[in-house]
């Protein structure tokens, strides 16, 4: 059976944009743009004091303006609606906090005219050595209001030491409508579990220092009602030998598997 060959899009010539030669970019900008350009989610990045705009194909398709040509890389002549809808909304993001806004009405271009559409917006600060240098916005059509408790958003603490993986899973979870905090180690996670209320601990098994399994054991001592979800190379082989209840996703997993697992966890939590 013949499989279609993978198509790699050409690398943009960033030197012709306001961002300049990519060789001079900070690592946080390179990582963010790599994720943005390869994500199926609509994403828009505003970078630097000039507010240079970078976006992906999914964003251009969602917004629908004929003039949008991904990946951008220039100062916009007019602020995108994801920024201009509420000038005060992004102040906490500029201070380093991730925020989400549900059901914001923004204009989209459809069939030759502007229409108002409810969107969910997820804002993530992007930092360099001097602090917050940019803001990444992920956009999605607004999810219907939850008709039952098991459709309500979950609050997750993600523990993942790999920067790329942590960033991507958090954006995916937010796009699925959940509330997310993230840290890089079990040692960072435990104080947060004691101070904040979470529904789910979603942790990699292999972490530097404290393992994900040891983290889960200690977390359950603080929060016995906490649902445990592992990302593991061992699949359910791991969870069959634990003395506490846990679910496991085998790496690499896809969005559909993650969503199905979270729906199962939500149903179990609400039933309990």
Secondary structure, DSSP 8 states (H G I E B T S, - for coil): -------------GGGSTT--GGGS-HHHHHHHHHHHH-SSEEEEEETTTTEEEE-HHHHHHH--TT--TEEEEE-SS--HHHHT-TTTTHHHHTT--EEEEEEEEEEEETTEEEEEEEEEEEEEEEETTEEEEEEEEEEE-----SSGGGS--EEEEE-S-HHHHHHHHHHHHHTT-EEEEESSHHHHHHHHHHS--SEEEEESS-SSS-HHHHHHHHHHH-TT-EEEEEETTTHHHHTT-SS--EEEESS--HHHHHHHHHHHHHHHHH-
